[in-house]
Amino acid sequence: MIADQTPWHFLINPAAGRGKALRRWEKWLPALSTALPQMTVEESTSSTNLSELAEAAVRAGKTHLVGVGGDGTHHGILNGIVRAEGLRKVVYVPLPLGTGNDWVRTLKTPRTIGPWLEMVRRQKVLEHNIGQLTYLLPALPPADPERRTTWFLNVAGMAYDAEVVRRSEKARWKSQWLYPLLTLLYLKGFVPPTVKIEYDEQTLTLPVHTINIGIGRYSGGGMRLVPHADPAAATLALTVAHQLPIWKIIISSWRFYTGSIGELKEVTTTHVKSVKITPVAGKTMLEADGELLGELPLTASMLDDRLQVLVP
Ligand SMILES: Nc1ncnc2c1ncn2[C@@H]1O[C@H](COP(=O)(O)OP(=O)(O)OP(=O)(O)O)[C@@H](O)[C@H]1O
């Protein structure tokens, strides 16, 4: 293979995939540095650090970034790129070495080094939609909660979905089966919060089991809670699961994996340009790309600028 002279800058999360990222990285490095001799590398030191490294790299003029890790890694790097106003300038490639790797399931990014390098060589670009979330970051009294803006590229979730992410962050055992397992385990104690959901000309006020906003189609280790999502579309996919009896969730759980969740009468699936979600009764947490962010009220919308992502 002729060496690609593009100055790819790799940002690695050594904690991704329960350490798998680092082990695979060391194994693949000889092939990578032969195929991409101009490559440079930086390793993150903490969760917030990925975003800082990406921001600094874009501000320093780097235009070709590779994120080595899982969904949290890509989420952090995206936020750095947006803060550095790099969306129009940067070409991004995920090297999927996380646990769930849900974002790249939609993109069909290769997970072995040969086909991955072949994809990089071909440089086929997808203009990828980017979502913007404005929400509350809780603070200890007497401080007031702070309003925050974060960007996401895969799936955001509220209510039960965010509760499962909160519990999985605390769990010692990490696996792509952790999220589905916790989804069934904590159903009993969960009290559906009541929220007001406003989009287009519609307003719904109801108790919800879970709400998802999707750009990518997969989350939670392969679940399809937003099967109608499309990263190239001009809209966000919205799924609202109303309050459901536990028995019905359990017997319908196969639908999480088949993309047929919208066939349940208690589940609304639609496409929106933006959506505002306000808590009416009960606290409602928010996660995006598997990272716990804060609490509602939330406004979700899309950026005009897109991220150029290499796809097979
Ligand atoms: N050096 C580091 N040490 C510890 N945690 C880190 C470090 N760098 C980044 N992180 C954090 O590690 C967490 C996990 O990363 P990531 O989501 O990429 O992997 P994963 O959880 O194995 O994969 P997936 O989200 O696809 O299941 C993220 O919250 C990320 O911000």
The ligand as an ORCA input file, in Angstrom:
! r2SCAN-3c Opt
* xyz 0 1
  N      -7.286      8.799     30.587
  C      -8.534      8.527     30.982
  N      -8.754      7.900     32.144
  C     -10.009      7.581     32.546
  N     -11.120      7.864     31.840
  C     -10.947      8.489     30.663
  C      -9.654      8.852     30.177
  N      -9.807      9.459     28.986
  C     -11.134      9.492     28.741
  N     -11.829      8.902     29.739
  C     -13.280      8.651     29.829
  O     -13.487      7.265     29.686
  C     -14.886      7.054     29.506
  C     -15.156      5.852     28.664
  O     -14.733      6.084     27.343
  P     -15.512      5.482     26.100
  O     -16.980      5.752     26.221
  O     -14.827      5.935     24.889
  O     -15.265      3.929     26.264
  P     -16.281      2.788     26.593
  O     -17.221      3.196     27.689
  O     -15.477      1.544     26.791
  O     -17.054      2.652     25.183
  P     -18.617      2.842     24.791
  O     -19.055      4.186     25.303
  O     -18.608      2.764     23.288
  O     -19.340      1.707     25.455
  C     -15.428      8.357     28.925
  O     -16.264      8.981     29.882
  C     -14.153      9.173     28.708
  O     -14.354     10.554     28.790
*
